[in-house]
């Protein structure tokens, strides 16, 4: 048995959790599967599995080898599929995407993708944390920020700006900030462990100034911060594509629009630079580019004026 086949047998044991289940999947005898794994360990000179009468478990070396094996066998399969005329993209596609942005804007696009590519199994991971694509945590990621890793392949989808806003009820109780310095006496909702996003920038004459905001509430979810702002808890700075609808409805009021430094940030899709790009990744990236090019992003942006004291819209019900 060659190396590729031995790796496939080992991975089957890992995925099935025991030799008998792996043997049934591979249509082999359990003793044959055990011998192949034993020979693989002998050739590598390390123990990959800890065996007992009831179960098996991976050693640290086995865990690292399983991850590499999964990636190598996946690359081989993808390379073979890529050169087949009329090949249908298939397999599991793991997508990482920001929570609020993903739920609000990407999920509504996915039924079309699923209908178009029924042989691709989607695994969606909603998190505002930046996943490590190079370590295999996901196949592709959508990010609402400038790329920071030059080792990744990046494709720009659209642009985004951040808006400072608060609910009318909050402004009625605490007043409307007129200058950036006024924010120091307000409750500003912060994003946990994302220091850069808690430094709000403003135009100051011909230059810029930055203010680090603080408040009694912070969260690691932009959707949570949006809901807290709608409930009148404090002032927030979020993507206009997340709060544009709320602003148009009067549920949130844009603030400091004359000096908020709202530089456009790219919305991108990124994936590891691989010799053989899996067809399922390629078609997903192309699908996103197609969908974003059709979407009228201007509709998501607000067209409001800075709030003035005594001229606030009627307060919506508290959430």
SERO-4910 file (N, C-alpha, C, O; in steps of 0.05 Angstrom, whole numbers):
BEGIN
 pado doro    nc1    nc2    nc3   cac1   cac2   cac3    cc1    cc2    cc3    oc1    oc2    oc3
  Unk    A     17    -24      0      0      0      0     18     25      0     37     26     16
  Unk    A     12     45    -18     29     69    -20     21     88      2      3     84     18
  Unk    A     37    110      3     33    130     25      6    142     25     -7    145     46
  Unk    A     -4    149      1    -31    162      0    -52    144     11    -70    153     26
  Unk    A    -51    118      4    -71     99     14    -69     95     44    -89     93     58
  Unk    A    -44     94     54    -40     91     83    -51    115     98    -63    112    119
  Unk    A    -47    139     87    -57    163     99    -87    163    100   -100    172    119
  Unk    A   -100    153     78   -129    152     76   -140    133     97   -161    138    109
  Unk    A   -126    110    102   -135     91    122   -133    103    150   -151    101    166
  Unk    A   -110    116    155   -106    129    181   -128    150    186   -139    151    208
  Unk    A   -134    166    166   -154    187    170   -181    176    174   -197    187    189
  Unk    A   -187    153    161   -213    140    165   -216    131    194   -237    133    206
  Unk    A   -194    120    205   -195    112    234   -200    136    252   -216    134    271
  Unk    A   -187    158    246   -190    182    262   -219    192    260   -231    199    281
  Unk    A   -230    193    236   -257    204    232   -278    186    243   -299    195    253
  Unk    A   -274    160    242   -294    140    251   -292    135    281   -311    127    294
  Unk    A   -268    139    292   -265    135    321   -257    107    330   -251    103    353
  Unk    A   -256     88    311   -246     61    318   -240     46    293   -249     53    271
  Unk    A   -225     23    296   -216      8    273   -239     -7    259   -238     -9    235
  Unk    A   -258    -17    274   -280    -32    262   -297    -14    244   -304    -22    222
  Unk    A   -304     10    254   -320     28    237   -305     37    213   -316     39    191
  Unk    A   -279     42    216   -262     49    193   -261     26    173   -262     31    148
  Unk    A   -259      2    183   -257    -22    165   -283    -25    149   -282    -30    125
  Unk    A   -306    -21    162   -332    -22    148   -333     -1    126   -343     -6    104
  Unk    A   -324     23    133   -325     45    113   -307     39     89   -314     45     66
  Unk    A   -284     27     95   -264     21     73   -268     -6     61   -254    -13     42
  Unk    A   -287    -22     72   -292    -49     62   -267    -66     65   -258    -80     46
  Unk    A   -255    -65     89   -231    -81     96   -237    -95    122   -258    -90    134
  Unk    A   -219   -112    130   -221   -124    157   -208   -106    178   -189    -92    171
  Unk    A   -218   -107    202   -206    -91    224   -176    -97    227   -160    -79    233
  Unk    A   -168   -122    224   -140   -129    228   -123   -117    206   -100   -109    211
  Unk    A   -134   -115    181   -119   -103    159   -115    -73    164    -93    -62    160
  Unk    A   -136    -60    174   -134    -32    180   -114    -27    202    -97     -8    200
  Unk    A   -114    -43    223    -96    -41    246    -67    -44    236    -49    -30    245
  Unk    A    -62    -64    219    -35    -69    209    -25    -45    192     -1    -38    195
  Unk    A    -42    -33    176    -34    -11    159    -26     13    177     -6     26    172
  Unk    A    -42     19    197    -35     41    216    -10     35    231      7     53    235
  Unk    A     -6      9    239     19      2    253     43      5    235     64     15    245
  Unk    A     41     -2    210     64      1    191     69     31    187     92     39    184
  Unk    A     48     47    186     52     76    182     67     87    206     85    103    202
  Unk    A     59     80    230     73     89    254    102     80    254    120     96    262
  Unk    A    107     56    245    135     45    245    152     61    225    175     67    230
  Unk    A    140     67    202    155     82    182    161    111    191    183    121    186
  Unk    A    142    123    205    145    151    215    162    152    240    174    172    246
  Unk    A    163    130    255    178    129    279    165    143    303    179    150    322
  Unk    A    139    146    302    124    158    324     97    143    327     87    130    309
  Unk    A     86    145    351     60    134    356     39    155    350     40    177    360
  Unk    A     20    148    332     -1    167    324    -26    163    340    -41    183    345
  Unk    A    -31    139    350    -56    133    364    -50    120    391    -32    103    393
  Unk    A    -65    128    411    -64    113    437    -87     94    436   -110    102    433
  Unk    A    -81     68    439   -102     47    437   -108     36    465    -91     31    482
  Unk    A   -134     31    469   -143     16    493   -164     -4    484   -171     -4    460
  Unk    A   -174    -20    502   -194    -40    495   -220    -28    487   -237    -40    474
  Unk    A   -224     -3    496   -250     10    491   -249     33    471   -270     39    459
  Unk    A   -226     46    468   -226     69    451   -198     74    441   -178     62    449
  Unk    A   -196     93    423   -171    103    413   -171    134    415   -192    146    415
  Unk    A   -147    145    417   -145    174    418   -119    182    404   -100    166    402
  Unk    A   -119    207    395    -95    217    380    -74    226    400    -80    239    420
  Unk    A    -49    220    393    -27    232    407    -23    260    396    -36    267    376
  Unk    A     -6    276    408     -1    303    397     10    301    368      3    317    351
  Unk    A     29    281    364     39    277    337     17    268    318     17    276    295
  Unk    A      0    251    328    -22    241    312    -41    263    304    -51    263    281
  Unk    A    -47    281    322    -65    304    316    -53    321    294    -68    329    276
  Unk    A    -27    327    296    -14    344    276    -14    329    249    -18    341    228
  Unk    A     -8    303    250     -7    287    225    -35    285    212    -37    285    188
  Unk    A    -55    282    229    -83    281    218    -90    306    203   -103    305    182
  Unk    A    -83    329    215    -90    355    202    -76    357    176    -88    366    156
  Unk    A    -50    350    175    -35    352    150    -46    332    130    -48    338    106
  Unk    A    -52    308    139    -63    287    121    -90    296    109    -94    293     85
  Unk    A   -107    308    125   -132    318    115   -128    339     93   -142    339     72
  Unk    A   -109    357     98   -104    378     78    -92    366     52    -99    374     30
  Unk    A    -72    348     55    -59    336     32    -78    320     15    -79    323    -10
  Unk    A    -94    303     28   -114    287     12   -135    305      0   -144    299    -22
  Unk    A   -142    327     13   -161    346      2   -149    359    -23   -163    363    -43
  Unk    A   -123    367    -22   -110    379    -45   -109    360    -68   -113    368    -91
  Unk    A   -104    335    -63   -103    315    -85   -130    312    -98   -132    312   -122
  Unk    A   -151    310    -81   -178    308    -92   -186    333   -108   -197    331   -129
  Unk    A   -179    356    -97   -186    381   -111   -171    383   -138   -182    392   -157
  Unk    A   -145    375   -138   -129    376   -163   -141    358   -184   -142    365   -208
  Unk    A   -151    334   -176   -163    316   -195   -189    326   -206   -195    324   -229
  Unk    A   -205    338   -187   -231    348   -196   -228    372   -214   -243    375   -234
  Unk    A   -208    389   -209   -204    414   -224   -199    409   -254   -205    426   -270
  Unk    A   -186    386   -261   -179    381   -289   -200    364   -303   -197    358   -327
  Unk    A   -220    356   -289   -241    340   -302   -261    357   -317   -273    375   -304
  Unk    A   -265    353   -342   -284    369   -358   -312    368   -346   -323    346   -341
  Unk    A   -324    391   -341   -351    392   -330   -353    382   -302   -375    375   -293
  Unk    A   -331    382   -287   -332    372   -260   -350    390   -243   -350    414   -246
  Unk    A   -365    377   -225   -383    392   -207   -369    397   -180   -360    378   -168
  Unk    A   -367    422   -171   -355    428   -145   -370    413   -123   -395    413   -123
  Unk    A   -355    401   -105   -368    386    -84   -351    386    -59   -328    395    -60
  Unk    A   -362    377    -37   -347    375    -12   -357    396      9   -375    412      3
  Unk    A   -345    395     32   -352    414     54   -336    440     51   -312    440     48
  Unk    A   -351    462     52   -339    488     50   -344    503     77   -366    509     84
  Unk    A   -322    509     91   -324    522    117   -319    552    113   -298    561    104
  Unk    A   -339    568    120   -339    597    116   -340    611    142   -357    606    159
  Unk    A   -321    629    146   -321    647    170   -331    674    162   -322    685    142
  Unk    A   -350    685    178   -361    711    171   -369    726    196   -378    714    216
  Unk    A   -367    753    195   -375    769    219   -404    764    225   -421    761    207
  Unk    A   -410    764    251   -436    755    260   -459    772    248   -476    762    233
  Unk    A   -460    798    255   -483    815    247   -483    818    216   -504    815    204
  Unk    A   -460    824    205   -458    827    176   -466    801    161   -481    802    141
  Unk    A   -457    779    172   -463    753    159   -493    747    160   -505    740    140
  Unk    A   -506    751    183   -534    745    186   -551    764    168   -570    756    155
  Unk    A   -543    789    169   -560    810    156   -557    811    126   -576    815    112
  Unk    A   -532    806    116   -528    811     87   -519    786     72   -526    784     48
  Unk    A   -505    768     84   -495    745     69   -515    722     69   -519    709     48
  Unk    A   -527    716     92   -546    693     93   -568    696     73   -575    676     61
  Unk    A   -580    720     68   -601    721     48   -592    714     20   -608    708      3
  Unk    A   -566    715     15   -555    708    -12   -552    677    -15   -553    667    -37
  Unk    A   -550    663      7   -541    635      6   -561    616     -6   -553    596    -18
  Unk    A   -588    620     -4   -606    601    -18   -600    598    -47   -602    576    -58
  Unk    A   -592    620    -61   -586    618    -89   -561    601    -93   -559    585   -112
  Unk    A   -541    604    -75   -516    588    -78   -522    559    -73   -512    542    -88
  Unk    A   -538    553    -53   -545    525    -46   -560    512    -69   -555    489    -76
  Unk    A   -578    527    -82   -593    516   -104   -575    512   -128   -579    493   -144
  Unk    A   -555    529   -132   -537    527   -155   -517    505   -151   -509    492   -171
  Unk    A   -508    500   -126   -487    480   -121   -496    461    -99   -486    463    -76
  Unk    A   -515    444   -104   -526    426    -84   -506    405    -74   -511    393    -53
  Unk    A   -484    401    -88   -464    381    -79   -443    394    -60   -425    380    -52
  Unk    A   -446    419    -54   -428    432    -34   -442    434     -8   -465    444     -6
  Unk    A   -429    424     13   -440    426     41   -429    450     55   -404    452     58
  Unk    A   -446    469     63   -437    494     75   -435    490    106   -453    479    118
  Unk    A   -413    500    117   -410    501    146   -404    530    153   -382    540    147
  Unk    A   -422    544    166   -420    573    171   -412    578    200   -424    567    218
  Unk    A   -391    594    203   -381    601    230   -384    631    233   -369    647    222
  Unk    A   -404    640    250   -409    668    254   -393    677    278   -398    669    301
  Unk    A   -374    695    273   -357    705    295   -344    730    287   -336    733    264
  Unk    A   -342    749    306   -328    774    300   -298    771    305   -283    790    300
  Unk    A   -289    748    314   -261    743    317   -248    736    289   -262    726    272
  Unk    A   -223    742    286   -209    737    261   -197    709    262   -179    704    279
  Unk    A   -207    691    246   -197    663    246   -171    661    231   -165    677    213
  Unk    A   -156    641    238   -130    636    224   -135    616    201   -137    592    205
  Unk    A   -136    628    177   -142    611    154   -118    593    147   -122    570    137
  Unk    A    -94    602    153    -71    586    146    -69    560    162    -57    541    154
  Unk    A    -81    561    186    -80    537    203   -103    518    196   -106    496    209
  Unk    A   -120    525    177   -142    508    169   -168    511    185   -185    494    184
  Unk    A   -171    534    200   -195    538    215   -219    542    197   -242    538    206
  Unk    A   -215    552    173   -236    556    153   -224    555    125   -200    559    122
  Unk    A   -241    551    106   -232    551     78   -232    579     66   -215    586     49
  Unk    A   -251    595     75   -254    622     64   -266    640     86   -282    630    102
  Unk    A   -260    666     85   -271    684    105   -280    710     92   -267    719     73
  Unk    A   -301    722    103   -310    748     95   -302    768    117   -307    762    141
  Unk    A   -289    790    110   -280    809    130   -288    837    123   -287    845    100
  Unk    A   -296    852    144   -305    879    140   -283    897    152   -286    909    173
  Unk    A   -260    897    139   -236    912    148   -214    909    127   -216    891    111
  Unk    A   -195    926    128   -172    924    110   -156    898    116   -152    892    140
  Unk    A   -148    883     96   -133    858    101   -107    864    116    -93    884    111
  Unk    A   -100    847    135    -76    851    151    -55    829    146    -33    831    156
  Unk    A    -63    808    131    -45    785    127    -39    783     97    -56    776     81
  Unk    A    -14    790     90     -7    790     61     -4    762     50     -1    760     25
  Unk    A     -4    741     66     -2    714     56    -28    704     45    -29    682     33
  Unk    A    -50    718     49    -76    709     40    -83    722     13    -74    744      7
  Unk    A    -99    708     -2   -110    719    -27   -135    735    -20   -152    725     -6
  Unk    A   -136    759    -30   -158    778    -22   -173    787    -47   -161    794    -67
  Unk    A   -199    787    -45   -216    797    -67   -236    817    -55   -251    811    -37
  Unk    A   -235    842    -65   -252    863    -55   -281    859    -65   -285    854    -89
  Unk    A   -300    862    -47   -328    859    -54   -343    885    -54   -359    890    -72
  Unk    A   -338    903    -35   -352    928    -33   -337    946    -12   -316    939     -3
  Unk    A   -349    968     -6   -337    987     13   -357    991     37   -381    986     34
  Unk    A   -346   1001     59   -362   1004     83   -351   1028     98   -327   1033     99
  Unk    A   -369   1043    111   -361   1065    129   -375   1061    156   -395   1048    158
  Unk    A   -363   1073    176   -374   1070    203   -388   1096    211   -379   1118    205
  Unk    A   -410   1093    225   -428   1115    232   -430   1116    263   -433   1095    276
  Unk    A   -429   1140    274   -434   1144    302   -464   1151    306   -474   1168    292
  Unk    A   -478   1136    323   -507   1141    326   -516   1132    353   -502   1118    368
  Unk    A   -540   1140    360   -553   1133    385   -583   1134    381   -593   1147    362
  Unk    A   -598   1122    400   -627   1122    399   -637   1149    408   -625   1162    425
  Unk    A   -660   1159    397   -672   1184    406   -676   1185    437   -672   1205    449
  Unk    A   -685   1162    448   -690   1162    477   -665   1168    493   -666   1182    513
  Unk    A   -642   1156    484   -617   1162    498   -610   1191    496   -602   1203    516
  Unk    A   -613   1203    473   -605   1231    469   -624   1250    484   -615   1271    494
  Unk    A   -649   1242    487   -667   1259    503   -659   1259    532   -662   1279    546
  Unk    A   -649   1236    542   -641   1235    570   -614   1247    576   -610   1259    597
  Unk    A   -595   1244    557   -568   1252    562   -558   1275    545   -536   1285    549
  Unk    A   -574   1284    526   -565   1306    509   -550   1297    484   -541   1274    483
  Unk    A   -548   1314    464   -535   1308    439   -506   1318    440   -502   1342    445
  Unk    A   -486   1301    436   -459   1310    436   -454   1328    412   -461   1321    389
  Unk    A   -442   1352    417   -438   1371    396   -409   1370    385   -404   1376    362
  Unk    A   -391   1360    401   -363   1358    393   -352   1331    402   -364   1318    419
  Unk    A   -330   1322    390   -319   1296    398   -312   1295    428   -315   1274    441
  Unk    A   -304   1318    440   -297   1318    468   -322   1312    486   -319   1302    508
  Unk    A   -346   1318    476   -370   1313    491   -374   1283    496   -388   1275    515
  Unk    A   -362   1266    480   -365   1237    483   -354   1227    509   -362   1206    519
  Unk    A   -335   1242    521   -323   1233    546   -343   1232    569   -339   1218    589
  Unk    A   -365   1246    566   -386   1246    588   -410   1229    580   -430   1229    593
  Unk    A   -408   1214    558   -429   1197    549   -422   1168    552   -399   1161    555
  Unk    A   -442   1151    552   -438   1122    551   -433   1113    522   -451   1115    506
  Unk    A   -409   1104    517   -402   1095    490   -399   1065    491   -383   1054    507
  Unk    A   -412   1051    474   -412   1022    473   -387   1012    459   -383   1019    436
  Unk    A   -371    995    472   -345    987    462   -346    958    452   -363    942    461
  Unk    A   -328    951    435   -325    924    424   -302    910    440   -280    920    440
  Unk    A   -309    888    452   -289    874    469   -265    865    453   -268    854    432
  Unk    A   -241    870    465   -216    860    454   -210    870    425   -194    858    411
  Unk    A   -223    891    417   -218    902    390   -211    931    394   -226    949    386
  Unk    A   -187    936    406   -179    963    413   -180    983    391   -188   1006    395
  Unk    A   -173    975    367   -172    993    344   -200   1005    339   -202   1029    332
  Unk    A   -221    989    342   -248    998    336   -259   1015    359   -281   1027    356
  Unk    A   -245   1016    381   -254   1033    403   -239   1060    403   -243   1076    422
  Unk    A   -224   1064    383   -211   1090    379   -225   1104    356   -222   1097    332
  Unk    A   -242   1124    362   -258   1137    342   -243   1161    331   -233   1178    347
  Unk    A   -241   1163    305   -226   1185    293   -244   1207    282   -267   1202    274
  Unk    A   -234   1232    284   -249   1255    275   -232   1274    259   -208   1275    263
  Unk    A   -245   1289    241   -231   1310    227   -227   1333    246   -245   1342    260
  Unk    A   -202   1344    245   -196   1366    262   -181   1387    245   -156   1386    243
  Unk    A   -196   1405    233   -183   1423    214   -173   1408    190   -188   1395    177
  Unk    A   -147   1411    185   -135   1397    162   -124   1370    170   -113   1355    154
  Unk    A   -127   1363    196   -116   1338    205   -137   1320    218   -161   1323    213
  Unk    A   -128   1301    233   -146   1282    247   -138   1280    276   -115   1285    284
  Unk    A   -157   1273    292   -153   1267    320   -168   1242    328   -188   1235    316
  Unk    A   -158   1229    348   -170   1203    356   -178   1205    386   -164   1217    402
  Unk    A   -201   1193    392   -211   1192    419   -217   1163    426   -232   1150    412
  Unk    A   -204   1153    448   -211   1126    457   -236   1128    474   -235   1141    495
  Unk    A   -257   1115    466   -282   1116    480   -283   1096    502   -270   1075    500
  Unk    A   -299   1101    522   -303   1083    544   -333   1084    552   -347   1103    548
  Unk    A   -341   1062    564   -368   1060    574   -371   1038    594   -352   1023    599
  Unk    A   -395   1035    604   -400   1014    624   -408    988    612   -411    968    626
  Unk    A   -411    987    585   -420    963    572   -401    958    548   -395    976    533
  Unk    A   -393    933    544   -379    925    520   -387    897    513   -397    882    529
  Unk    A   -383    890    487   -391    863    478   -373    856    455   -361    873    442
  Unk    A   -371    829    450   -355    820    427   -372    816    402   -362    804    383
  Unk    A   -396    825    402   -415    822    380   -425    850    371   -436    865    387
  Unk    A   -422    856    346   -432    882    335   -462    882    335   -475    903    339
  Unk    A   -475    859    331   -504    858    332   -514    864    361   -535    877    364
  Unk    A   -500    854    381   -507    860    408   -505    890    414   -522    901    427
  Unk    A   -484    902    404   -480    931    408   -503    947    394   -513    967    404
  Unk    A   -510    938    370   -532    951    356   -558    949    372   -572    969    374
  Unk    A   -564    926    383   -589    923    398   -588    939    424   -608    950    432
  Unk    A   -565    941    436   -562    957    460   -566    987    454   -579   1002    469
  Unk    A   -555    995    431   -559   1023    422   -589   1029    417   -599   1050    424
  Unk    A   -602   1010    404   -631   1013    398   -647   1015    424   -668   1028    425
  Unk    A   -637   1001    445   -651   1002    470   -645   1027    487   -654   1030    509
  Unk    A   -629   1045    475   -623   1070    489   -601   1068    510   -601   1085    528
  Unk    A   -584   1048    509   -563   1044    529   -540   1063    525   -528   1072    545
  Unk    A   -533   1070    500   -510   1087    496   -506   1093    466   -523   1087    449
  Unk    A   -483   1106    461   -475   1114    434   -457   1092    422   -440   1081    436
  Unk    A   -461   1087    396   -446   1066    384   -434   1076    357   -444   1095    345
  Unk    A   -413   1063    348   -401   1069    322   -400   1042    307   -383   1025    313
  Unk    A   -417   1039    287   -420   1014    273   -421   1019    243   -424   1041    233
  Unk    A   -418    997    228   -420    999    198   -446   1010    189   -468   1003    200
  Unk    A   -445   1028    170   -470   1040    160   -488   1019    147   -513   1023    146
  Unk    A   -477    997    137   -494    976    125   -508    960    146   -527    945    140
  Unk    A   -500    963    172   -514    950    194   -535    968    206   -555    958    216
  Unk    A   -530    994    207   -548   1012    221   -563   1030    202   -579   1047    210
  Unk    A   -558   1029    176   -571   1047    156   -601   1045    157   -615   1065    157
  Unk    A   -611   1021    159   -640   1017    160   -652   1029    185   -673   1041    185
  Unk    A   -638   1025    208   -647   1037    233   -647   1067    232   -665   1080    243
  Unk    A   -628   1079    219   -626   1108    217   -648   1119    199   -661   1139    206
  Unk    A   -653   1105    177   -675   1114    159   -702   1112    173   -720   1128    168
  Unk    A   -705   1092    191   -730   1088    205   -733   1107    229   -754   1109    241
  Unk    A   -711   1121    236   -712   1139    259   -706   1126    285   -708   1139    306
  Unk    A   -700   1100    284   -694   1086    309   -667   1093    320   -662   1091    344
  Unk    A   -649   1102    303   -623   1112    311   -618   1139    297   -628   1143    275
  Unk    A   -603   1156    310   -597   1183    300   -567   1186    295   -552   1181    313
  Unk    A   -559   1193    270   -530   1197    265   -520   1221    281   -534   1242    283
  Unk    A   -496   1219    291   -484   1240    307   -457   1249    296   -443   1233    284
  Unk    A   -449   1274    301   -423   1285    294   -416   1279    265   -393   1273    258
  Unk    A   -436   1281    248   -431   1274    219   -414   1295    206   -402   1289    184
  Unk    A   -411   1319    217   -395   1339    205   -365   1335    210   -348   1347    196
  Unk    A   -358   1318    230   -330   1314    236   -322   1284    239   -298   1278    242
  Unk    A   -341   1266    239   -334   1238    240   -317   1230    217   -324   1234    194
  Unk    A   -293   1218    222   -276   1210    201   -285   1182    191   -278   1162    203
  Unk    A   -299   1183    169   -312   1158    160   -298   1148    134   -310   1148    113
  Unk    A   -273   1140    137   -258   1130    114   -270   1103    105   -276   1086    122
  Unk    A   -273   1099     79   -284   1074     69   -265   1051     75   -241   1053     69
  Unk    A   -276   1030     86   -261   1005     91   -271    984     71   -294    984     64
  Unk    A   -253    967     62   -262    947     43   -276    923     56   -269    915     78
  Unk    A   -296    913     43   -308    887     50   -295    867     31   -298    870      7
  Unk    A   -282    847     42   -266    829     26   -273    800     32   -284    794     53
  Unk    A   -267    783     13   -267    754     17   -238    745     15   -225    752     -5
  Unk    A   -229    729     34   -201    720     34   -200    690     37   -217    677     48
  Unk    A   -178    679     26   -173    650     28   -143    645     26   -129    662     15
  Unk    A   -134    622     36   -105    617     36    -95    614      7   -110    604    -11
  Unk    A    -71    622      3    -58    618    -23    -51    589    -26    -33    579    -12
  Unk    A    -65    575    -44    -60    546    -47    -53    541    -76    -62    554    -94
  Unk    A    -36    520    -79    -28    513   -106    -52    504   -123    -55    511   -146
  Unk    A    -69    489   -110    -94    480   -123   -117    491   -108   -124    482    -86
  Unk    A   -130    511   -120   -153    524   -107   -177    505   -110   -185    499   -132
  Unk    A   -189    496    -88   -212    478    -90   -234    490   -106   -241    514   -101
  Unk    A   -246    476   -124   -268    487   -140   -290    498   -123   -303    518   -130
  Unk    A   -296    486   -100   -317    496    -83   -311    524    -72   -329    540    -68
  Unk    A   -285    529    -67   -277    556    -58   -279    576    -81   -289    598    -77
  Unk    A   -270    568   -104   -270    586   -127   -299    594   -134   -304    618   -139
  Unk    A   -317    575   -135   -345    582   -143   -358    599   -121   -375    616   -128
  Unk    A   -351    595    -96   -363    611    -74   -353    640    -76   -369    658    -73
  Unk    A   -327    643    -81   -316    670    -83   -328    684   -107   -335    708   -105
  Unk    A   -331    671   -130   -343    683   -154   -372    690   -148   -382    710   -158
  Unk    A   -386    673   -133   -414    678   -127   -417    703   -110   -434    720   -116
  Unk    A   -400    706    -90   -401    730    -73   -396    755    -90   -410    775    -87
  Unk    A   -376    754   -107   -369    777   -123   -393    785   -141   -399    808   -145
  Unk    A   -406    764   -152   -430    769   -169   -453    782   -153   -465    801   -162
  Unk    A   -458    771   -129   -480    781   -113   -475    810   -103   -493    826   -103
  Unk    A   -450    815    -95   -444    842    -85   -444    862   -107   -451    886   -103
  Unk    A   -437    854   -131   -438    873   -154   -466    881   -161   -471    902   -172
  Unk    A   -485    863   -156   -513    868   -162   -527    885   -141   -547    898   -146
  Unk    A   -517    883   -116   -531    896    -94   -527    926    -95   -505    936   -100
  Unk    A   -549    941    -89   -548    970    -89   -539    979    -61   -556    984    -44
  Unk    A   -513    980    -57   -503    987    -30   -511   1014    -21   -512   1020      3
  Unk    A   -516   1032    -40   -524   1059    -32   -550   1058    -15   -555   1076      1
  Unk    A   -567   1038    -20   -592   1036     -5   -587   1031     25   -604   1037     42
  Unk    A   -563   1019     31   -558   1013     59   -546   1037     74   -542   1036     99
  Unk    A   -540   1059     60   -527   1081     73   -548   1102     81   -569   1106     68
  Unk    A   -542   1116    102   -561   1136    112   -557   1162     97   -535   1167     86
  Unk    A   -578   1178     97   -576   1205     85   -589   1224    105   -609   1237    100
  Unk    A   -576   1225    128   -587   1241    150   -571   1266    156   -549   1269    146
  Unk    A   -582   1283    172   -568   1307    181   -560   1304    210   -573   1289    224
  Unk    A   -540   1318    219   -533   1316    247   -556   1324    265   -571   1342    259
  Unk    A   -560   1308    287   -582   1313    305   -578   1340    319   -555   1346    328
  Unk    A   -599   1355    322   -598   1380    337   -615   1378    362   -636   1364    362
  Unk    A   -607   1391    383   -622   1390    408   -650   1401    403   -653   1423    391
  Unk    A   -670   1387    413   -697   1396    410   -710   1388    383   -733   1395    378
  Unk    A   -694   1375    366   -704   1367    340   -701   1337    335   -695   1329    313
  Unk    A   -705   1322    356   -701   1293    354   -727   1280    343   -749   1290    349
  Unk    A   -724   1258    328   -748   1243    320   -761   1231    344   -749   1228    366
  Unk    A   -786   1223    341   -801   1211    363   -788   1185    371   -779   1170    354
  Unk    A   -786   1181    397   -773   1157    408   -788   1132    401   -813   1131    404
  Unk    A   -774   1111    391   -787   1086    386   -791   1071    412   -779   1079    432
  Unk    A   -807   1051    413   -811   1035    438   -784   1023    446   -768   1016    429
  Unk    A   -780   1021    472   -755   1008    482   -757    978    475   -778    966    477
  Unk    A   -733    966    468   -732    938    460   -729    921    485   -728    896    483
***
